[in-house]
Structures are given as C-alpha cells and as structure tokens.
C-alpha cells in the first residue's frame, strides 16, 4: 500500500525511498530529487509522514540519486550520487558522503567517495566494520550493463577502493535498453541494492531493468554463512540465476515497483519501495513514483512480499 500519499503543497514524488528509525525514535524516509535530497518524518512506521523538505543540496549540482543514511560513530551519514548542473551524461554520477548531527539534517561537509559511475549506495555495519554496496558499469561483459559490487569502508568517508562483484545481470528481463551504446549490445541493469542479515542468512535485494519497462522488478540473492566480512560472501540469485522470479513486480494495482529499503519493527520485516498506480492502459506516464510498503516474510533463505492495495 502507499506509505506516503499525495497532498496539496507536498513534494509528490518519492523515488528510491530509504527508511530508517532514528535515535529519536521517529521514522525518516529519504528520496531522490532533481534539486536535492528530500526527507519525510513520522512518529510511527505506518503513521502520517510529514515533508521536511530538502535536507541536502549543493550549489551547481543536480540529480541527487538514491540517498541512503546510516547512524554510526555519533553522526548520521548520507551516501548519495549526483552530477554537475551543466552535465547531461548520467554516467557522470559520482558517489558522495555528507553528514549531520540529526536525521533531519541539513547534511553538510560533502566529500567525494567513489569516482563515476557509482550509484545507489547501501552502507551497513558487519563484524565491527563498515561495508558499502553500490552499482557500477561494465561495458565489456557478455551481458553489458550496471551491476552490484561491495567494498569495505576504511572510515565513514573513505572507501578501501577494492570492490568485489556481488550480483550481475543474467536474464533478458534485466535488459534496460536494446542497442543502447552500440548495435547488438543490449544494456542490462541491476541497481538499488539493499543488504540485511537474519541469523546466518544474508540477503541482497536489488532492482532489475528500468522503472518504465514492463519487466522492472525487485529480485534478491542469498547466502548462508557465519562470515562477517561481506566481501568474502558469495551470493546466488534466488531461485537461480537463469529464472525470472520477482520478489516484487507489476501487479493488478501498481507498476514500476522497485528500489527498496528494508526495516525490522516489532519483530516484523517491512519492505519500503517505490511504485506507480497502474493506469487503465497500463502505461507509465511521468514520474509519479510514490513510497509504498508491504510486509516481508523472511524464512531460511526465502523472502516473500505480502502486498495489498489498501493495507499492510
């Protein structure tokens, strides 16, 4: 169901929603924006979310993609990619990190973290270390395109610089665009990675394809291991690399479903993702992606999304 509804005077699109429960006990959602990262706040997970406004922006920059926020070492750190105002090539998107003493920002002191192209970060703590999942490009792979890697962070503002591939495109349903950069080479996309662990099971949920395309979906990979070094874990797509089996995709009431974050509240897992109301002719027109939420069953290497149009 929709987690944030349209309201008069409110910023009405919430692409790439990233949710946290902050140290103040409130829930914050950070979203992609052309002019900066916007945020919303609620006293409860399923309560009314109020718009805070832009919590991070820099002069001369634009297209702030897929922010994620982590509280560590007494600060809130935001990881987000953006590009120069005078640039048109989105493959110049560059990963930065900014910080704030409070979850509502403003986030300041931005530093370049990873050279372009780098998008869709998720930073997690494991075994006392910080790790960053994000997406990069491979122009020469058999299935050329964007894929997910993981690297260790030396500090919240410095990457080790030795990323390891986590999941790569393996399906025709992950084709973002045919003949995108050269004839005969179809461009694939896996992005929006979100990692979490339950017991000895490690899960990585990702978005495949393009949000405007029919096969856009959330899939996941899993691994069973007691290992805490996330660069040593080998993930496998579920149910297998050669089967298109979405965790979340278009259904009878929403389309363009993808790019999620996951939160555990009261012992229950919830998936927060963006989607678009399915219009009568099933076409997606404009960017009216809104934050949505569903319960996520997590059991021994298997994830199941429980989706309803008007309830959780």
C-alpha positions as CSV (number, residue, x, y, z in Angstrom):
1,X,0.0,0.0,0.0
2,X,1.1,3.6,-0.3
3,X,3.1,4.8,2.6
4,X,3.1,8.5,1.5
5,X,0.0,9.9,-0.3
6,X,-0.2,13.0,-2.4
7,X,-1.1,16.1,-0.5
8,X,-1.6,19.6,-1.7
9,X,1.6,21.6,-1.5
10,X,3.7,18.5,-0.7
11,X,6.5,17.1,-2.8
12,X,4.5,14.5,-4.6
13,X,7.1,12.0,-5.9
14,X,9.2,9.8,-3.7
15,X,11.6,7.7,-5.9
16,X,14.1,5.4,-4.3
17,X,12.7,5.7,-0.7
18,X,15.2,4.8,2.0
19,X,13.8,4.4,5.5
20,X,15.5,4.5,9.0
21,X,14.3,4.5,12.6
22,X,16.5,7.3,14.0
23,X,17.9,7.7,17.5
24,X,14.9,10.0,18.4
25,X,12.5,7.1,17.8
26,X,11.0,8.6,14.7
27,X,10.9,7.2,11.2
28,X,12.6,9.1,8.3
29,X,12.4,8.5,4.6
30,X,14.9,10.0,2.2
31,X,14.2,10.2,-1.5
32,X,15.7,11.0,-4.9
33,X,15.3,14.6,-6.1
34,X,16.4,16.8,-9.0
35,X,17.2,19.7,-6.8
36,X,18.3,17.9,-3.7
37,X,17.6,15.0,-1.3
38,X,14.2,15.4,0.3
39,X,13.0,13.8,3.5
40,X,9.8,12.9,5.3
41,X,9.2,12.1,9.0
42,X,6.6,10.2,11.0
43,X,6.2,9.3,14.7
44,X,5.3,5.7,13.7
45,X,6.1,3.4,10.8
46,X,2.6,3.5,9.4
47,X,1.7,6.9,10.6
48,X,1.4,10.2,8.7
49,X,4.6,11.3,7.1
50,X,5.3,15.0,7.0
51,X,7.6,16.5,4.5
52,X,10.7,18.0,6.0
53,X,11.9,19.4,2.6
54,X,15.4,19.4,1.1
55,X,17.9,18.1,3.6
56,X,20.9,18.0,1.3
57,X,21.9,20.0,-1.8
58,X,25.0,21.7,-3.2
59,X,25.2,24.7,-5.4
60,X,25.9,23.8,-9.1
61,X,24.8,20.1,-8.7
62,X,21.7,18.2,-9.8
63,X,20.0,14.8,-9.9
64,X,20.5,13.5,-6.4
65,X,20.0,9.8,-6.8
66,X,19.1,7.1,-4.2
67,X,20.2,8.5,-0.9
68,X,20.9,6.1,2.0
69,X,21.6,7.1,5.6
70,X,23.3,5.3,8.5
71,X,23.9,6.4,12.1
72,X,27.4,5.5,13.1
73,X,30.1,7.0,15.3
74,X,27.7,9.5,16.7
75,X,26.6,11.0,13.4
76,X,24.2,10.4,10.5
77,X,26.0,9.8,7.2
78,X,24.2,10.2,3.9
79,X,25.5,8.4,0.8
80,X,24.2,9.8,-2.5
81,X,25.2,10.3,-6.1
82,X,24.8,13.5,-8.1
83,X,26.3,15.3,-11.1
84,X,27.2,18.8,-12.2
85,X,24.4,21.1,-13.3
86,X,25.9,21.6,-16.7
87,X,26.3,17.9,-17.5
88,X,23.9,15.7,-19.4
89,X,25.5,12.3,-19.2
90,X,24.1,10.5,-16.2
91,X,27.1,8.2,-16.3
92,X,29.0,11.0,-14.7
93,X,27.0,10.4,-11.5
94,X,29.5,10.5,-8.6
95,X,29.1,9.0,-5.1
96,X,29.5,11.4,-2.2
97,X,29.0,11.2,1.5
98,X,27.7,14.0,3.7
99,X,27.0,14.1,7.5
100,X,24.7,15.6,10.1
101,X,24.2,15.5,13.8
102,X,20.5,15.0,13.3
103,X,18.4,12.8,11.0
104,X,16.5,15.8,9.6
105,X,19.8,17.5,8.5
106,X,20.9,19.6,7.0
107,X,23.6,17.2,5.8
108,X,26.9,19.1,5.1
109,X,30.6,18.7,4.6
110,X,30.1,16.6,1.4
111,X,33.1,14.5,0.3
112,X,33.6,12.6,-2.9
113,X,33.7,8.9,-2.0
114,X,33.8,6.9,-5.3
115,X,34.6,8.1,-8.9
116,X,31.8,7.9,-11.5
117,X,29.9,5.9,-12.4
118,X,28.7,4.9,-8.9
119,X,25.1,5.0,-7.7
120,X,22.7,3.5,-5.2
121,X,24.7,3.0,-2.1
122,X,23.8,1.0,0.9
123,X,26.2,1.2,3.8
124,X,26.0,-1.4,6.6
125,X,27.9,-2.5,9.7
126,X,29.1,-6.1,10.0
127,X,31.6,-7.5,12.4
128,X,32.5,-4.1,13.6
129,X,33.4,-2.9,10.1
130,X,31.5,-0.7,7.5
131,X,30.7,-2.0,4.0
132,X,29.2,-0.2,1.1
133,X,27.1,-1.9,-1.6
134,X,26.6,0.1,-4.8
135,X,26.3,-0.2,-8.6
136,X,28.8,0.4,-11.4
137,X,29.0,-0.2,-15.1
138,X,30.7,-3.0,-17.2
139,X,30.8,-2.2,-20.9
140,X,32.6,-5.3,-21.9
141,X,30.8,-8.1,-20.1
142,X,28.8,-10.7,-22.0
143,X,25.7,-9.0,-20.6
144,X,27.0,-5.5,-20.5
145,X,25.4,-3.1,-18.1
146,X,25.1,-2.0,-14.5
147,X,25.8,-4.5,-11.7
148,X,26.2,-4.5,-7.9
149,X,29.5,-4.5,-6.0
150,X,30.6,-4.4,-2.4
151,X,33.6,-2.7,-0.8
152,X,34.9,-2.0,2.7
153,X,34.9,1.5,4.1
154,X,38.1,2.5,6.0
155,X,36.0,5.1,7.7
156,X,32.5,6.5,7.0
157,X,34.0,8.9,4.5
158,X,36.7,6.7,2.8
159,X,36.4,3.6,0.7
160,X,39.0,0.9,0.6
161,X,38.9,1.0,-3.2
162,X,38.8,-2.7,-4.0
163,X,35.2,-3.5,-4.8
164,X,34.0,-7.1,-5.4
165,X,31.2,-8.1,-7.7
166,X,28.1,-9.3,-5.8
167,X,25.4,-9.8,-8.5
168,X,25.5,-9.4,-12.2
169,X,22.8,-9.4,-14.9
170,X,21.9,-12.9,-16.1
171,X,18.4,-12.5,-17.7
172,X,16.8,-11.0,-20.8
173,X,14.2,-9.5,-18.4
174,X,17.1,-7.3,-17.0
175,X,17.6,-5.6,-20.3
176,X,17.4,-1.8,-19.6
177,X,17.6,-0.9,-23.3
178,X,18.5,-2.8,-26.5
179,X,21.4,-1.5,-28.6
180,X,21.9,1.3,-26.1
181,X,25.6,2.2,-26.8
182,X,26.3,0.1,-29.8
183,X,24.4,-2.1,-32.2
184,X,24.0,-5.7,-31.0
185,X,24.9,-4.9,-27.4
186,X,21.9,-4.8,-25.1
187,X,22.3,-2.9,-21.9
188,X,21.3,-4.6,-18.6
189,X,20.7,-3.1,-15.2
190,X,20.9,-4.3,-11.6
191,X,20.9,-1.5,-9.1
192,X,19.3,-0.3,-5.8
193,X,21.0,-2.9,-3.7
194,X,19.8,-3.4,-0.1
195,X,21.6,-5.9,2.3
196,X,20.4,-7.4,5.5
197,X,21.1,-10.4,7.6
198,X,18.8,-12.7,9.6
199,X,20.7,-15.4,11.5
200,X,23.2,-17.0,9.2
201,X,21.3,-16.0,6.1
202,X,22.5,-13.0,4.2
203,X,20.1,-11.3,1.7
204,X,20.7,-8.7,-1.0
205,X,17.6,-7.3,-2.7
206,X,18.1,-5.4,-5.9
207,X,16.2,-3.7,-8.8
208,X,16.4,-5.1,-12.3
209,X,15.6,-3.4,-15.6
210,X,14.2,0.1,-15.9
211,X,11.2,1.5,-13.9
212,X,9.5,2.5,-17.1
213,X,9.7,-1.0,-18.5
214,X,7.3,-4.0,-18.2
215,X,9.8,-6.3,-16.5
216,X,11.1,-3.9,-13.9
217,X,11.2,-5.8,-10.7
218,X,12.8,-6.5,-7.3
219,X,14.7,-9.7,-7.0
220,X,17.1,-11.0,-4.4
221,X,20.2,-13.1,-3.9
222,X,21.0,-15.0,-0.7
223,X,23.9,-16.8,1.0
224,X,24.1,-18.9,4.1
225,X,27.3,-18.2,6.1
226,X,28.5,-17.2,9.5
227,X,31.1,-14.9,7.8
228,X,31.0,-11.2,8.8
229,X,33.4,-10.0,6.1
230,X,30.8,-9.2,3.4
231,X,33.5,-9.2,0.7
232,X,34.0,-12.9,1.3
233,X,30.4,-14.0,0.9
234,X,29.2,-15.5,-2.4
235,X,25.6,-14.6,-3.1
236,X,23.3,-16.6,-5.5
237,X,20.2,-15.2,-7.2
238,X,17.0,-16.9,-5.9
239,X,15.7,-19.2,-7.1
240,X,18.6,-19.4,-9.7
241,X,20.5,-17.0,-12.0
242,X,18.5,-18.2,-15.1
243,X,15.0,-17.8,-13.7
244,X,13.0,-14.6,-13.7
245,X,11.1,-14.9,-10.4
246,X,10.4,-11.4,-9.0
247,X,10.0,-10.7,-5.3
248,X,8.0,-7.6,-6.3
249,X,6.9,-6.6,-9.7
250,X,3.8,-5.1,-11.5
251,X,0.5,-6.5,-10.3
252,X,-3.2,-5.6,-10.7
253,X,-2.9,-2.2,-8.8
254,X,0.7,-0.9,-9.1
255,X,3.6,-0.9,-11.6
256,X,7.1,0.5,-11.8
257,X,7.8,-1.3,-8.5
258,X,11.4,-1.3,-7.3
259,X,14.4,0.3,-5.5
260,X,13.6,-0.7,-1.9
261,X,14.9,-0.5,1.7
262,X,14.0,-2.9,4.5
263,X,13.3,-2.2,8.1
264,X,12.5,-4.5,11.1
265,X,10.0,-3.2,13.6
266,X,8.4,-5.2,16.4
267,X,10.0,-8.4,15.1
268,X,8.4,-8.0,11.7
269,X,10.2,-7.1,8.4
270,X,8.8,-4.5,6.1
271,X,9.9,-3.6,2.5
272,X,9.6,0.1,1.5
273,X,9.8,0.6,-2.2
274,X,8.6,3.0,-5.0
275,X,5.8,2.2,-7.3
276,X,3.2,3.9,-9.5
277,X,-0.6,3.4,-9.6
278,X,-1.5,1.3,-12.6
279,X,-3.3,3.5,-15.1
280,X,-6.1,1.9,-17.2
281,X,-3.9,1.3,-20.3
282,X,-1.1,0.0,-18.2
283,X,1.4,2.6,-19.5
284,X,3.6,4.6,-17.2
285,X,3.5,8.3,-17.8
286,X,5.5,10.9,-16.0
287,X,7.4,10.4,-12.7
288,X,4.7,9.8,-10.2
289,X,6.6,7.1,-8.2
290,X,5.5,7.1,-4.5
291,X,6.8,5.3,-1.4
292,X,4.9,2.1,-0.7
293,X,5.2,-0.6,2.0
294,X,4.5,-4.3,2.4
295,X,5.3,-7.0,4.9
296,X,8.3,-9.2,4.1
297,X,8.4,-12.8,5.3
298,X,11.9,-13.9,5.9
299,X,12.5,-17.6,6.4
300,X,15.5,-19.8,5.9
301,X,16.9,-18.2,2.7
302,X,13.4,-17.3,1.2
303,X,11.8,-13.9,1.0
304,X,8.1,-13.4,0.3
305,X,6.4,-10.0,-0.2
306,X,2.9,-9.7,1.1
307,X,1.2,-6.9,-0.9
308,X,-2.2,-5.3,-0.5
309,X,-3.6,-2.2,-2.2
310,X,-5.1,-0.6,0.9
311,X,-3.5,-2.3,3.9
312,X,-0.2,-3.8,5.1
